[in-house]
Amino acid sequence: MIEALDQPFIQRALAAGILVGALGSYFGVFVVQRGLSFLGDGLAHAAFGGVALGLLLGMEPLWVAVPFTVAVALGISWVRERTRLGADTAIGIFFSVSVALGVVFLSMTGRYTADAFTFLFGSILAVSEADLLVMSLVALATALGWRLWGRWAYATFDRELALADHLPVVRDDYFLTAYIAVAIVVGVKLVGIILITAFLVIPAATAHLFARSFTGMTVLAESLSVTSSLVGLALSYQLDIPSGATIILVQAASFFASMALTRVVRHP
């Protein structure tokens, strides 16, 4: 693996793994703590519609998928706020429409392209400099919005009290949903639309087993996600197996090992 570090595509893959691992776990703690796993799955499939539209227009798929998926995320939040429908119902509606649009857009291209396959199943070794640029911009936007983290955490644990303190909870929810959408889109090139939800959920769920505070959960989730990305990439290179799936399996192994460890500690 050491000699492979001289290869530009390996360097890009490592950088992408670190960036997306950090982004995914940063927002993944909110996904886990707020019970939004289905939202993550719905937005991942919404990204399929954006990718297909980008392929139809002959544009870079990520540049189209980002605004498309953010629009879907905001639409879900708007329907949830303006109607008595449950969040799962709103997600299901937009989920179905986005996938249907994706199928239509792909059919209009005249062929089911290899690029679409890459986004469905992920290919971290195919990450380009343009992909890294998008990921870096998202990381920068996340860093610039660090003040929102405290309000998101407050509303996560006591939404009613946050509203009573006159915090802009509803507006912050829109921002959080949009950020989650963008984090999902930039991650699909690595692990694919099918597996990206696990990338969000598993490190945060593992951290939840140990953390005693939300800050601690966030830091631990970030560490686990980045480490699993690097370990998974190294294993996939050595074993010549798909990188995205290997990263997810490493994350899953750490979760089940952590679960077993916490059970031993609690019930020696």
C-alpha positions, 0 to 999 in steps of 0.5 A: 500500500505504501508504494501505491501512495505515489499514484495520484488516484490513490492520493485523491481517494485518500483525500476523498475518504478523509473529507467525506468521512469527516462530513458524513459523521459530522451530520450523521450524529444528528441523523442518528440522534434525531432518528432521521435514517430514513431521511438519509436513505430518501435523499440518497435516492433523490441524488440518483435523480440529480445524477441522471439529470446531469448525465442527460444534460452532459454536465458534471453529475455532482454539480447537478445532483447537489442543487437537485438533492438540496431542493428535494430536502427543502421540499421534504421539510416544507411539506412536513412543516406545512401539513399534518403528514408524517416525516416518513410520508413526505420522504416517501413521496419525494423519494419515489418521485426522484427515483422515477425522474432518474429512470426517465432521465436515464432513458432519455440519454438513450443508454444506461451509462457506466457513470450511472453505475459508478454513482449507484455502487460507488468508486472511490478510486474514480474520484477526480480533481473536480470531485475533490473540489466539490468536497472541499467546498462543502467542507468549507461551507460546513466550517463556516456554518459552525455556529449552527452546530450548537443550535442544532444540538440544543434543538436535537435534545429539547426542541420545545425548550429551544423554541421557548428560547426564541431560537430559529428552530424551523429555519435551522432545520431547513439548513440542517436538512440541506447540509445533510443533502449535500453531504450525501451527494458528495459521498455517493461517488465514494460508496454509492447511492445504495450504501451512503446512508450506512456511511452516515449512520454506522459511525455515529451509532458506534460513537453513541454507544460510548459517548457521554456528551453530544460533543464527545459523540461528534468527535468520536464519530469523526475519528471512527469514520475517517479511520474506517475510510482509510482502513477500508481503502487499504484493505480493498487495495490489498484484497482487490475488492470494491472500496466503498463496500469494504469501508462500510464493512469495516464500519459495521465490524467496528459497530458490532465489536463496540456493541459486544464490548459495551455489553461486556462492560455493562454485564461483566 
